[in-house]
C-alpha cells in the first residue's frame, strides 16, 4: 500500500461504524505551578490554574474513533453519581452517543485525578469500583450489545479490569462475534488476558507481553519473535505488541512484521494505547490487513504522545502523519 492508497483508506473512516466495549474512565487534570515547598510537610505546593476533564479508558477509544471520522458505538456502564454526569457531558461534547450505556445504581464511576505542574505529573488519585457488575447489569448489556453490534464488522474491547467485562460477558461477546463474523480486537490488562483466548487479535504492550510470558527481552529485542509466538500459541489469537518508542510488532497467522516507530517528541503517553486501538479497529473496518491496521494505529499513537494529557488524534493529523509513511517490510 503506497502513500496515496493509505490516505484514501483513512478518508474511508468516515463511513465506518465500530463498536467499543470497556471500562469508562473520567480523566481529570488539575494544572498548576509549583513555586514553593509546603511548610507543613516536604511536599510541593501547587497553585492551581486550570481544571479540566477528558475521556479515558473505553471512552477515550470511542473519542479517538470519532476524532478520526468514524462512528463509535460505545457500550459500557456508569454509576448514578456526579462523575457519571461529567462523563456523559464529555461524550456529548465529542459527538458520542450515550444510547448504548447502562447505569448501575450505587456503582462508583471511575475517575483518575492527575495533578500536573510544569508539565510533570505530581500525583494521581483514583476513585473506582473494581468489583464485577451485577448480573442484572450484565444481562442488560447483552441486550444492548445485540443492538450495538448490528451492522458492524469490528469491535474494540478496552478491558481495564474495573469489573465491566466479567468472565461470562467476555465469553458471550467472543461467541457472538465468532458467529456473526465480527473481528474482536482486545486490549486487556495482564490479569484479564485469559478471557480473550480465541479473540481475533490481542494488543499487549511490551511490559505486559514480558509479564505474561515470564521472559525478559534480549538485546535489541532479539527474542521478540519467540515472545510473540508464545503469546499467539497461548491465546490462539493474532498478537500486536506495542513497543512504545520502538514501534510495534505484529503476529498475524504465519507472518511476523516489525513496524518502526514514527518520530515524535514525546510529552505524555497517557491514552496512547487507546488511540492505537481506535486506529487499528477503524482500519480493519475499512478492509485493511491486521499489519496495515497496526501501522495506522502506530501512526495515530505517535500523534497523541506529543500532546499533554489524554488526547485524541484527528483525521487531518493522521493524514499528515501518513505523508511521512515508509512501507514496513515483513521480517518473517
C-alpha positions as CSV (number, residue, x, y, z in Angstrom):
1,X,0.0,0.0,0.0
2,X,1.5,3.3,-1.1
3,X,1.0,6.7,0.5
4,X,-2.0,7.6,-1.8
5,X,-3.7,4.3,-1.0
6,X,-3.1,4.7,2.7
7,X,-4.6,8.2,2.7
8,X,-7.6,7.0,0.7
9,X,-8.2,4.3,3.3
10,X,-8.0,6.8,6.1
11,X,-10.6,9.0,4.3
12,X,-12.9,6.0,4.3
13,X,-13.0,6.1,8.1
14,X,-16.0,8.5,7.7
15,X,-18.1,5.5,6.6
16,X,-17.1,3.1,9.4
17,X,-19.1,2.1,12.4
18,X,-17.1,0.4,15.2
19,X,-18.5,-1.0,18.5
20,X,-16.4,-0.2,21.6
21,X,-17.0,-2.0,24.8
22,X,-15.0,-1.5,28.0
23,X,-14.5,0.4,31.2
24,X,-15.4,4.1,31.1
25,X,-12.9,6.4,32.8
26,X,-13.1,10.1,33.5
27,X,-9.6,11.6,33.4
28,X,-9.5,14.8,35.5
29,X,-6.5,17.1,35.2
30,X,-5.5,19.8,37.7
31,X,-3.0,22.1,36.1
32,X,-0.8,24.5,38.0
33,X,2.6,25.8,39.1
34,X,5.0,24.9,41.9
35,X,6.7,27.8,43.4
36,X,7.4,26.6,46.9
37,X,7.5,23.7,49.3
38,X,4.9,23.3,51.9
39,X,5.9,24.4,55.5
40,X,3.6,21.6,56.8
41,X,5.4,18.7,55.0
42,X,8.2,18.2,52.4
43,X,5.8,18.3,49.5
44,X,5.3,20.9,46.7
45,X,2.5,23.4,46.9
46,X,0.6,23.5,43.6
47,X,-1.0,26.8,42.7
48,X,-4.0,25.6,40.6
49,X,-4.5,27.5,37.3
50,X,-6.9,25.2,35.5
51,X,-9.1,22.1,36.0
52,X,-10.5,20.1,33.1
53,X,-11.8,16.6,32.3
54,X,-11.1,14.3,29.4
55,X,-12.5,10.9,28.3
56,X,-10.4,7.9,29.4
57,X,-10.4,4.1,29.0
58,X,-13.0,2.8,26.5
59,X,-14.5,6.3,26.3
60,X,-11.1,7.5,25.0
61,X,-11.1,4.8,22.4
62,X,-14.5,6.0,21.3
63,X,-13.3,9.6,21.4
64,X,-10.4,8.7,19.0
65,X,-12.7,6.8,16.7
66,X,-15.0,9.9,16.5
67,X,-12.0,12.2,16.0
68,X,-10.7,10.0,13.2
69,X,-14.0,10.4,11.4
70,X,-15.7,7.1,12.4
71,X,-18.9,6.4,14.3
72,X,-18.3,4.8,17.7
73,X,-21.0,2.8,19.4
74,X,-19.8,2.9,23.0
75,X,-21.0,0.2,25.3
76,X,-20.3,0.5,29.0
77,X,-21.6,1.2,32.5
78,X,-21.6,4.3,34.7
79,X,-22.8,4.8,38.2
80,X,-25.6,7.2,39.3
81,X,-23.1,9.8,40.6
82,X,-21.7,13.2,39.7
83,X,-18.8,11.8,37.7
84,X,-21.3,9.8,35.5
85,X,-22.9,13.1,34.6
86,X,-19.5,14.6,33.8
87,X,-18.6,11.6,31.5
88,X,-22.0,11.9,29.7
89,X,-21.5,15.6,29.2
90,X,-18.0,14.9,27.8
91,X,-19.3,12.3,25.4
92,X,-22.0,14.7,24.2
93,X,-19.4,17.4,23.5
94,X,-17.4,14.9,21.4
95,X,-20.4,13.6,19.4
96,X,-20.5,10.2,21.0
97,X,-24.0,8.7,21.7
98,X,-25.0,7.5,25.2
99,X,-27.6,5.2,23.7
100,X,-25.6,2.1,24.4
101,X,-24.7,2.8,28.0
102,X,-26.1,1.2,31.1
103,X,-26.4,2.7,34.6
104,X,-25.7,0.6,37.7
105,X,-27.2,2.2,40.8
106,X,-24.7,2.5,43.7
107,X,-21.6,1.9,41.5
108,X,-18.7,4.4,41.6
109,X,-17.9,5.9,38.1
110,X,-14.2,5.6,37.7
111,X,-12.2,8.9,37.8
112,X,-8.5,9.4,37.8
113,X,-7.4,12.8,39.0
114,X,-3.9,13.9,38.0
115,X,-2.1,17.0,39.4
116,X,0.3,18.3,36.8
117,X,2.7,21.1,37.4
118,X,5.3,22.4,34.9
119,X,4.4,19.6,32.5
120,X,5.2,17.0,35.2
121,X,2.6,14.8,37.0
122,X,2.9,15.3,40.7
123,X,0.4,12.8,42.0
124,X,-2.7,10.8,40.8
125,X,-5.8,10.0,42.8
126,X,-8.1,7.1,41.7
127,X,-11.7,6.7,42.7
128,X,-13.2,3.5,41.3
129,X,-15.2,0.4,41.9
130,X,-13.5,-2.7,40.6
131,X,-15.9,-5.4,41.7
132,X,-17.8,-7.2,38.9
133,X,-21.0,-5.6,37.6
134,X,-24.2,-7.3,39.0
135,X,-25.9,-10.0,37.0
136,X,-28.9,-7.7,36.1
137,X,-26.5,-5.2,34.6
138,X,-24.7,-7.9,32.6
139,X,-27.9,-9.2,31.2
140,X,-28.9,-5.7,30.2
141,X,-25.5,-5.2,28.5
142,X,-26.0,-8.3,26.4
143,X,-29.3,-6.8,25.1
144,X,-27.5,-3.5,24.4
145,X,-24.6,-5.3,22.6
146,X,-27.0,-7.1,20.3
147,X,-28.2,-3.6,19.1
148,X,-24.7,-2.0,19.1
149,X,-23.1,-4.9,17.1
150,X,-25.7,-4.8,14.3
151,X,-24.1,-3.6,11.1
152,X,-20.5,-3.5,12.4
153,X,-17.7,-5.8,11.5
154,X,-15.2,-4.8,14.2
155,X,-15.5,-4.5,18.0
156,X,-12.8,-2.9,20.1
157,X,-12.6,-4.2,23.7
158,X,-10.8,-1.9,26.3
159,X,-10.6,-4.0,29.4
160,X,-9.1,-2.0,32.3
161,X,-10.1,-4.6,34.9
162,X,-12.7,-2.3,36.5
163,X,-15.3,-5.0,36.7
164,X,-17.3,-4.4,33.5
165,X,-16.2,-7.4,31.4
166,X,-16.9,-10.4,33.5
167,X,-15.8,-13.9,32.5
168,X,-19.2,-14.8,31.3
169,X,-19.7,-11.5,29.4
170,X,-16.3,-11.9,27.7
171,X,-17.3,-15.4,26.7
172,X,-20.7,-14.1,25.3
173,X,-19.0,-11.3,23.3
174,X,-16.4,-13.6,21.7
175,X,-19.1,-16.2,20.9
176,X,-21.4,-13.6,19.4
177,X,-18.5,-12.1,17.3
178,X,-17.5,-15.6,16.0
179,X,-21.0,-16.5,14.9
180,X,-21.5,-13.1,13.2
181,X,-18.1,-12.8,11.5
182,X,-17.1,-9.7,13.7
183,X,-13.4,-9.2,14.4
184,X,-12.9,-8.6,18.1
185,X,-9.7,-6.7,19.0
186,X,-8.9,-6.8,22.7
187,X,-6.7,-4.5,24.8
188,X,-6.8,-6.2,28.3
189,X,-4.6,-5.9,31.4
190,X,-2.4,-8.9,32.3
191,X,-5.0,-10.1,34.9
192,X,-7.7,-10.3,32.2
193,X,-5.8,-11.7,29.2
194,X,-7.1,-15.2,29.8
195,X,-10.7,-14.0,28.9
196,X,-9.7,-13.3,25.3
197,X,-8.4,-16.7,24.1
198,X,-9.6,-17.2,20.5
199,X,-10.1,-13.5,20.0
200,X,-9.2,-12.1,16.5
201,X,-6.4,-10.1,18.0
202,X,-5.0,-9.1,21.4
203,X,-2.8,-6.0,21.9
204,X,-0.4,-6.1,24.9
205,X,2.3,-3.6,25.4
206,X,5.9,-4.7,25.8
207,X,5.7,-4.8,29.6
208,X,2.6,-6.9,29.6
209,X,4.0,-9.3,26.9
210,X,7.1,-9.9,29.1
211,X,5.0,-10.3,32.2
212,X,2.6,-12.8,30.7
213,X,5.3,-15.0,29.1
214,X,7.7,-14.6,32.0
215,X,10.5,-13.6,29.6
216,X,12.8,-10.6,29.7
217,X,13.7,-9.0,26.4
218,X,17.1,-9.7,24.9
219,X,19.4,-7.1,23.5
220,X,17.7,-5.3,20.6
221,X,14.6,-7.4,21.2
222,X,16.4,-10.4,19.8
223,X,13.8,-12.8,21.4
224,X,10.8,-10.7,20.5
225,X,9.6,-13.3,17.9
226,X,9.8,-16.0,20.5
227,X,7.7,-14.0,22.9
228,X,5.1,-13.2,20.3
229,X,4.9,-16.8,19.1
230,X,4.4,-17.9,22.7
231,X,1.6,-15.4,23.2
232,X,-0.1,-16.4,19.9
233,X,0.0,-20.1,20.9
234,X,-1.1,-19.4,24.4
235,X,-4.2,-17.3,23.4
236,X,-4.9,-18.7,19.9
237,X,-5.1,-15.2,18.6
238,X,-3.2,-12.8,16.4
239,X,-0.9,-10.6,18.6
240,X,0.1,-7.0,18.4
241,X,2.8,-6.0,20.8
242,X,3.2,-2.2,21.2
243,X,6.8,-1.2,22.0
244,X,6.5,2.5,22.7
245,X,9.3,4.4,21.2
246,X,10.4,1.2,19.4
247,X,7.2,0.8,17.3
248,X,5.1,-2.3,17.1
249,X,5.4,-6.0,16.2
250,X,2.5,-8.0,14.6
251,X,2.0,-11.7,14.6
252,X,-0.7,-12.5,12.1
253,X,-1.1,-16.1,11.2
254,X,2.3,-17.2,10.0
255,X,3.5,-13.7,9.3
256,X,5.7,-11.5,11.6
257,X,6.1,-7.8,10.9
258,X,8.1,-5.2,12.8
259,X,6.8,-1.7,12.4
260,X,9.2,1.2,13.1
261,X,8.1,4.0,15.4
262,X,7.2,7.3,13.8
263,X,9.4,10.2,15.1
264,X,7.7,12.2,17.7
265,X,8.6,14.5,20.6
266,X,7.1,12.6,23.5
267,X,5.4,14.6,26.2
268,X,2.8,12.2,27.6
269,X,2.0,8.5,26.8
270,X,-1.4,8.6,28.6
271,X,-4.0,7.1,26.4
272,X,-1.7,6.3,23.6
273,X,-2.8,2.6,23.7
274,X,-6.4,3.7,23.3
275,X,-5.6,5.8,20.3
276,X,-3.7,2.8,18.7
277,X,-6.7,0.5,19.4
278,X,-9.0,3.1,17.7
279,X,-6.8,3.3,14.6
280,X,-6.5,-0.5,14.4
281,X,-10.2,-1.0,14.7
282,X,-11.2,1.6,12.1
283,X,-8.6,0.3,9.6
284,X,-9.8,-3.2,10.0
285,X,-13.4,-2.0,9.4
286,X,-12.2,-0.2,6.3
287,X,-10.8,-3.5,5.0
288,X,-7.1,-3.3,6.0
289,X,-5.0,-6.3,6.9
290,X,-4.0,-6.6,10.6
291,X,-0.4,-5.5,9.7
292,X,-1.6,-2.4,7.8
293,X,-4.2,-1.7,10.6
294,X,-1.4,-1.9,13.2
295,X,0.7,0.5,11.1
296,X,-2.1,3.1,11.1
297,X,-2.6,2.6,14.9
298,X,1.1,3.1,15.3
299,X,0.9,6.4,13.4
300,X,-2.1,7.7,15.3
301,X,-0.5,7.0,18.7
302,X,2.7,8.8,17.6
303,X,0.4,11.9,17.2
304,X,-1.1,11.8,20.7
305,X,2.1,11.2,22.6
306,X,3.2,14.7,21.6
307,X,0.3,16.2,23.5
308,X,-0.1,16.7,27.2
309,X,-2.8,14.6,28.9
310,X,-5.2,12.0,27.5
311,X,-5.9,13.2,23.9
312,X,-7.3,12.2,20.5
313,X,-5.8,12.0,17.1
314,X,-7.8,13.8,14.4
315,X,-8.2,12.6,10.8
316,X,-6.2,15.5,9.4
317,X,-3.4,14.9,11.8
318,X,-3.3,11.2,10.8
319,X,-3.3,12.1,7.1
320,X,-0.3,14.5,7.8
321,X,1.5,11.7,9.6
322,X,0.7,9.2,6.7
323,X,2.6,11.5,4.4
324,X,5.7,10.6,6.3
325,X,4.9,7.0,5.7
326,X,7.6,4.4,4.7
327,X,6.5,1.0,3.8
328,X,7.3,-1.6,6.5
329,X,8.6,-4.9,5.4
330,X,7.8,-8.4,6.7
331,X,10.6,-9.8,8.8
332,X,9.4,-13.4,8.7
